[in-house]
Amino acid sequence: MKQLTSSGKSLLTSFIILLVVITGFLFLKYSTTRSQPVEQFYFSLDDQDEICFDDFCLNKKDNAWFISESDIPVEQETIDRFISQYKQIKLEDLISKNPDKSKDFGFNDDQKNILKIGDRQLQVGRITDSYDSTYVKNPQNDNIYIIPFTWNPNTLKQDSYWQNSTVTNLPIFQIKKIIISKDNKETEITKKDDKWENDEFIDKVSHLSASDYLGQQAPSNPFLTINIEIEDDKTYSLDIGQKIISWKESVYWAKTPDNFYYRIEAEDFKTLTSFSN
């Protein structure tokens, strides 16, 4: 059997030492990763009908979310965004276990900022200095983590953040036809040479802002109804009305398909009724 030369022995020894170092490094890294506490927070919202931030709550009725105290409908995009973020929560990026550091991360006794869903609670701290994530804490211990999006706890407890501010929000390119019904007469509006006759009217039909929530009772009889036909043969029905308060004051309103009534601006009412004059 051929014996190794001194240089061969040296090379083998170096290889063995390198292998031991790499193995030790991987073992330590794996052990450190496994030892990091991972707390599960997310669970399905399908069977939950209440979300609370301290005393400010949202509740779900008939698959729609409302601000509990005022019963104002929540904007769908806002609640969808919140739920999407909520699903990303994994308490695995541990930042601190030191209770003396809690205030540095935005946790104090004056403002609890507790998010509560079902039997789960999460304390929300301040936004990180990089403005792309937020500190959160398990209220039951001192573990502080980072979640990969920004939540301002004060904003999450304001009506203005959640309440619906749009009557319609429809992509213009999806609109195929519009039918205006008034006094048993119909006016049909379609594209001509792939262009709409009145861009201002189409813009307002597709993106109509709400300035105030009026409830689920019609303020007055509708002035007209706008049926917006979009792709896949779906129709979005929009009632428009004017409630006269006095000779110089009126409430202009619009009703969404889910029977919510909103105040709209006088100029928007004028634009939306321009084809019926």
N, C-alpha and C positions, 0 to 999 in steps of 0.2 A: 504493500500500500504506500502510495506516494505521500510523504510528509509535507506539511505546509512550510514554506520559507518564512523567515522572520517578518518580511513585508506582508506576506499573506496572513500571518497570525495577527499582525497589527490591524490590517484591514478588517478582519473578522471581528476583532475586539471592538473596533469603532462602530461597526454595523450593529453589534449586540447592544452597545451602550445607547446608540441612537434609537433602536427599537424600544428599549426600556423607557427612555425619556418620552417618546411619542405615546407609548401605552399609558404611562403615568399621567401625561397631560390630558389624554382623552378620558381617562378614568376620573380625574379631578373635575373636568368640565362637565361630564355626565352626572357626577355626584352633586355638583353645585346646582345644575339645572333641576335635577330631581328634588333637591331640598328646598327650592323656592316654593313658597306657599301659593297655591292656585285656588282661588275661591270662585265658585260658580255663582253667577247672578242671574243671567238671562233665563227666562222660561217663556212659554207661549203666552201671548196676550189674547188669544182667541176666546178664552173663557173668562176674561177679566173685564169688568165694567166700570172700573174706577182707577184713575191715576192721580196721585196727590203729591204736591210739593209743599211740605209743611201743611198749612190749613187751606191752601189753594188746591181745588180739585177739579178734575174733568170726569164726566161720567158718560157712559155709552148707553144709548137707547135706540132700539131698532137699527142697529149697525151704524149709527151716526154718533159722533162725539159732541158734547156740549160742555160749556163752562158751568159748573154746578150751581154756583150762587146766583148767576144772572140768567141761566138757561139759554145763553147765546150759542149758536152753532159754531163749531170749531172749523177753521179752514182745512180742507182735506189735505192739501199739500203740506201743511204744517204738521199735522198729526202723522201723516205718512213718513215725513222726514224724521220725526222723533222716533217712531217705531223702528225705522231702518237703523238709526243710530243705536237705539236701545239693544237691538239684536247683535251689535258689534261688541258689547261689553264683555270683556274677559278680565277678571281681576288677577292678572299674572305679571304685569309690569310693576313690580314692587319698588317703591321709591324710599319708603321710610317705615320704621317700626317705633320710632322715638316719639313718645307723646309730647315731649317738650318742643318738638318741631311742628306740631299741628297747625299753629297759627301762621307759620311761614307759608303753608300751603292753602291758607284760606279757610281753616276750620276754627271756629270759636264758639263760645257758649251763647253769645248774643244772637247769632243767626245759625240755626241748626241746618237749614237747607236740606231736609230729608226728602228724597224721592221714595215714595211708597207705592208698590204695586202688589196687591194680594198680601202675602205674608213676607214679602221681600222688602228690604230697606237699603238705601244707598245714600250716603252723605256726599253732597257735591261741594267741592271747594272752588278755588279760583282757577282761571284759565292760566296755562303755563306761559312763561316768558316768550316762548316761540310762537304763541298765539295759534297753535294748531292742535292743541289737546287740552285736557282738563284733569285736575287732581280730584280723585274720589276716595272715599274712605268707608270701610265697613263700620257702622256705628257701634258694633258689638266689640270691636278691638281697636288697636292702634295702627293697623296696617293701612298704608296710604299707597294708592296706585295711580297710574295714568291711563286714561281712556283716549282713543285716537280721534277725537273731535271736540269741538268747543261747545260747552254749555255754560251760559251765564245764569247762575241760580236766581238772581233778581229778575231777570227777563222772563224766566220760566214761570214766575208767579204773577204775571201781568195779563189782564184781559186782552190788551192791545196786541200782544204777541200771538195769541191763539185765535181770536175771533175772526170769522170769515170776513174778507174784505172784497170779494168778487162775486158778481152775479153770474157772469159767464167767463170762461177762460178756454176758448176753443181755438185750435190751430186753423188759421184762415184757409190753408190749402186743403183741409178736409171738408170744407163747406161746399156742398153740391148745389143746393137750391134753398131759397127762402120764400116762404109764403106768409103774407101779412093778412090777417083776418080782422075785419072791422065792419060792423053793421051788416052782417050776413054777406059781405062782399070780400073777395079775395084778390090780392095783388101778388103775382108771382115774379120773383126776381132771380135771374140766372145770369151766368157769364155770357158776354158777347165777344166773340173773337178772343176767347180765353181771358177776358178782362171784366171786372165788375163795373157797373155803370157809376156807382157812387162809393168810392174808397172809404170816405169818412163814415158812412153808414155801416159798411161791412166791418170796419175796424171796431166800431162801437158794439155791434152785434156780437162779435167774437170775444171782445175784451171789455166787459162792462163792470165798472167799479161800484161797490156798495159803500155808502157813507155812514149808514146806521142800520141796525137790525130793528125791524118793526114787529116781529112776532109771526104767528101762524094764522092770523085772522086778516082777511082782505081789508085794507084801509078804505076801499071804495070799489065800485064796479070797474072792471078793466076798460081802458080806453081802446086797446087793441091787443091782439095776440100775434106773436111772431113765432112761427114754426121753422126751425133751422134744421134742414136735412143734411146730415153729414155722412161720411163713408160707412159702409156696411149697413145701409138702409136704416140708420138710427135717426130719430127726430128729437130735437131739444126744443121744448115748448116754453116760451117766455111771455108772460103777461106783463103789460105795461099799463100804469094807471096814474091818475091825478086826483088827489083828494083836496078839494078847495076848502081852505080854512076861513078865509075872508077875501074881499075883493082884491087884496094885494099880497095874499099869502097862500101858498099851496104846498102840499107834500107830494112829491113825485116818487113813484115806487115801481118796483119790479118784483115779480114772483118767480122763484126758481122751480124746476120740476119736482123738487122734494117739498114743495108747499111752504117755503120760507119767504117772507116778505122783507124787502130791503128798500131803504130810501136811496134814491139816485139823484144826481144833480139835474137842475132844470135844463141846462144845455144838452145833457145826454138825452133827456126826454124829448127835447126838440129835434135832435138828430134822429132818434129812433122812430119818431112819428112823421118824419119829413115826407115819406112816400104816401102817406094817407091823406095829405092835405090837398 
